[in-house]
Amino acid sequence: MTTLLLAEHDGKLLSEQTARTLAAAAKLGAPVHVLVAGAGVASIAEAASRLDGVAKVLVADDAAYAHQLAEPLSALLVSLAPNYDALLAPSTANGKSVMPRVAALLDVMQISDVIAIDGTTFQRPTYAGNAIETVTSSDPKLVVTVRGSAFKPVGEGAASAPVEAVAAAGDPVLSRFIKEELDAAERPELTSARIVVSGGRALGSKEKFEELILPLADKLGAAVGASRAAVDAGYAPNDWQVGQTGKMVAPDLYIAAGISGAIQHVAGISDSRVIVAINKDEEAPIFQLADYGLVGDIFTILPELKDKL
């Protein structure tokens, strides 16, 4: 069995999610090729070639892949699929957009959000992480998305893998790129940060969120997260949302301030090494998951915590 892994990148840097998904791909027990698709991605391909366990890097350098649209990327993967038994991608916004389309075009089922692999048997969370489903497939090809937080990223290997150019596939022209708006941030990226400070609806307003959460995060060198309720209320942008419908995180330290612990949020933080919960409601579900819990008023505790650091 040979595996093809779709690399995650932003057009400039290779995401750590690629190294985490590579660790999962290695458990299939087959050579792993990494596909880097984009425009002007030679440096990204070089970075991918240095990852431990990569047998070959395929580079599709074409303007059609510059913005990582699902349709052209899916067409590319399908064109390469005859040479592979398994196609993997990180379970990110990009992977969740591309891989279901690939599975449909290949007429196979997708195995989503995998957290463990044993040969061709996979485990994935279901019911917001309250149950773990064991899945096998009789399809001729495996199409899999991987929850990166469940795997440690591989390091660099002893030698670089060979890099090979591949031709672009035909663009179905079913969508087009118009524009993107990105928030410039000096804080760590949420899914790869060692420390995450998250705020919930209990903060009461966007102003209080920024006044209490951001200074603490900056003091700790942490990424900033938010519960779905806080995002829906407009306290924080969508890309800060942590949980089943947001981003899955697995930091060394996760601080949940004013977050009750809804199932969908807990599903996104359960792989964190240490969870600290601060909430005035001692019956809040978040305390059942937390390693350390502090019952009290976040409007008093958070400033005190920042001042003592």
Residue pairs with C-beta under 8 A, 6 or more apart in sequence:
1 28
1 29
1 30
1 85
1 86
2 30
2 31
2 32
2 33
2 83
2 84
2 85
2 86
3 25
3 28
3 30
3 31
3 32
3 33
3 84
3 85
3 86
3 87
3 88
4 32
4 33
4 34
4 35
4 58
4 77
4 80
4 81
4 83
4 84
4 86
4 87
4 88
5 18
5 21
5 22
5 25
5 32
5 33
5 34
5 35
5 87
5 88
5 89
6 35
6 37
6 73
6 77
6 87
6 88
6 89
6 90
6 95
6 98
6 99
7 14
7 15
7 18
7 34
7 35
7 36
7 37
7 44
7 48
8 14
8 15
8 17
8 18
8 21
8 89
8 90
8 92
8 94
8 95
9 15
9 18
9 36
9 38
9 41
9 44
11 38
11 39
11 40
11 41
11 44
11 66
12 43
12 44
13 44
13 47
14 36
14 44
14 47
14 48
15 90
15 92
15 192
16 148
16 153
16 191
16 192
17 90
17 92
17 148
17 191
17 192
18 34
18 48
18 51
18 90
19 51
19 153
19 154
19 155
20 90
20 146
20 148
20 149
20 151
20 152
20 153
21 88
21 89
21 90
21 146
21 148
21 151
22 32
22 34
22 51
22 52
22 53
22 54
22 153
22 154
23 53
23 151
23 152
23 153
23 154
24 88
24 114
24 117
24 146
24 150
24 151
25 32
25 53
25 86
25 88
25 146
26 32
26 53
26 154
27 117
27 118
28 86
28 117
28 119
28 120
29 119
30 85
30 86
31 55
31 56
32 53
32 54
32 55
33 54
33 55
33 56
33 57
33 58
33 84
34 48
34 49
34 51
34 54
34 56
34 57
34 58
34 161
35 57
35 58
35 60
35 76
35 77
35 80
35 166
36 44
36 45
36 48
36 57
36 58
36 59
36 60
37 59
37 60
37 62
37 65
37 68
37 73
37 76
38 44
38 60
38 61
38 65
38 66
38 68
39 61
39 62
39 63
39 65
39 66
40 61
41 59
41 61
42 59
42 61
45 57
45 59
45 163
46 160
46 163
48 54
48 57
48 161
49 57
49 160
49 161
49 162
49 163
50 156
50 157
50 160
50 161
51 154
51 155
51 156
51 157
51 161
52 154
52 155
52 156
52 157
53 154
53 157
54 157
54 161
55 161
56 161
56 162
56 163
56 164
57 161
57 162
57 163
57 164
58 80
58 164
58 165
58 166
59 163
59 164
59 165
59 166
60 76
60 165
60 166
60 167
60 168
61 165
62 168
64 72
64 168
64 171
65 72
65 73
65 76
65 168
66 177
67 177
67 180
68 94
68 98
69 175
69 176
69 177
70 97
70 98
70 101
70 175
71 101
71 171
71 172
71 173
71 174
71 175
72 168
72 169
72 171
72 172
73 98
74 98
74 101
74 102
74 105
75 105
75 169
75 170
75 171
75 172
76 166
76 168
76 169
77 87
77 98
77 102
78 102
78 105
78 106
78 169
79 169
80 166
81 87
81 102
81 106
81 141
84 141
85 141
85 142
86 141
86 142
86 143
86 144
87 99
87 102
87 141
87 142
87 143
87 144
88 142
88 144
88 145
88 146
89 95
89 98
89 99
89 144
89 145
89 146
90 145
90 146
90 148
91 112
91 113
91 114
91 145
91 146
91 147
91 148
91 248
92 148
92 191
95 145
95 146
96 112
96 145
99 110
99 143
99 144
99 145
100 110
102 110
102 143
103 109
103 110
103 143
106 141
106 143
108 137
108 139
108 140
108 141
108 142
108 143
109 137
109 139
109 143
110 143
110 144
110 145
111 122
111 124
111 135
111 137
111 142
111 143
111 144
111 145
112 124
112 144
112 145
113 124
113 125
113 145
113 146
113 147
114 122
114 123
114 124
114 144
114 145
114 146
114 147
114 150
115 123
115 124
115 125
115 132
115 147
115 150
116 122
116 123
116 150
117 123
120 136
120 137
120 142
121 134
121 135
121 136
122 134
122 135
122 136
122 144
123 132
123 133
123 134
123 135
124 132
124 133
124 135
124 147
125 131
125 132
125 133
125 147
125 267
126 132
126 133
128 244
128 263
128 264
128 266
128 267
129 244
129 263
129 266
129 267
129 270
130 263
147 248
148 191
148 248
149 191
149 248
149 249
149 250
149 271
150 250
150 271
183 237
183 239
187 193
187 217
187 218
187 221
187 222
187 223
187 224
188 194
188 195
188 221
188 222
188 223
189 223
190 196
190 223
190 224
190 225
190 239
190 240
190 242
190 247
190 249
191 247
191 248
191 249
193 222
193 223
193 249
193 251
194 222
194 251
194 252
194 253
195 217
195 220
195 221
195 222
195 223
195 251
195 252
195 253
195 254
195 255
196 222
196 223
196 224
196 225
196 242
196 249
196 251
196 253
196 254
196 255
196 272
197 213
197 216
197 217
197 220
197 222
197 223
197 224
197 225
197 255
197 257
198 213
198 224
198 225
198 226
198 227
198 242
198 254
198 255
198 256
198 257
198 259
199 209
199 212
199 213
199 224
199 225
199 226
199 227
199 230
199 235
199 236
199 257
199 258
199 259
200 226
200 227
200 229
200 230
200 256
200 257
200 258
200 259
200 260
201 227
201 229
201 230
201 233
201 235
201 258
201 260
202 257
202 258
202 259
202 260
202 279
202 280
202 298
203 209
203 212
203 213
203 230
203 235
203 257
203 258
203 298
205 235
206 234
206 235
206 236
208 235
208 299
209 226
209 230
209 235
209 236
212 257
212 298
212 299
212 302
212 303
213 224
213 257
213 302
214 224
215 306
216 222
216 255
216 257
216 302
216 305
216 306
216 309
217 223
217 224
219 306
219 309
220 253
220 309
222 251
222 253
222 255
223 249
223 251
224 236
224 240
225 240
225 241
225 242
225 247
225 249
226 235
226 236
226 240
226 241
226 242
227 241
227 242
227 243
227 259
227 260
227 262
227 265
228 241
228 243
228 245
228 246
228 262
228 264
228 265
229 262
230 236
231 237
231 238
231 240
231 241
231 246
238 246
239 247
240 246
241 247
242 248
242 249
242 265
242 268
242 269
243 262
243 264
243 265
243 266
243 267
243 268
243 269
244 263
244 264
244 265
244 267
244 268
245 264
246 268
247 268
248 267
248 268
248 271
249 268
249 269
249 271
249 272
250 271
250 272
250 273
251 272
251 273
252 272
252 273
252 274
253 272
253 273
253 274
253 276
254 269
254 272
254 274
254 275
254 276
255 276
255 278
256 269
256 275
256 276
256 277
256 278
256 279
256 286
256 290
257 278
257 279
257 298
257 302
258 278
258 279
258 298
259 265
259 277
259 279
259 286
260 279
260 281
260 284
260 285
260 286
261 277
261 284
261 285
261 286
261 287
261 288
261 289
262 285
266 285
266 286
266 289
269 275
269 289
270 289
274 291
274 292
275 289
275 290
275 291
275 292
276 290
276 291
276 292
276 293
276 294
277 284
277 286
277 287
277 289
277 290
277 292
277 293
277 294
278 293
278 294
278 296
278 298
278 301
278 302
279 286
279 287
279 293
279 294
279 295
279 298
280 295
280 296
280 297
280 298
281 295
282 295
286 293
287 293
294 301
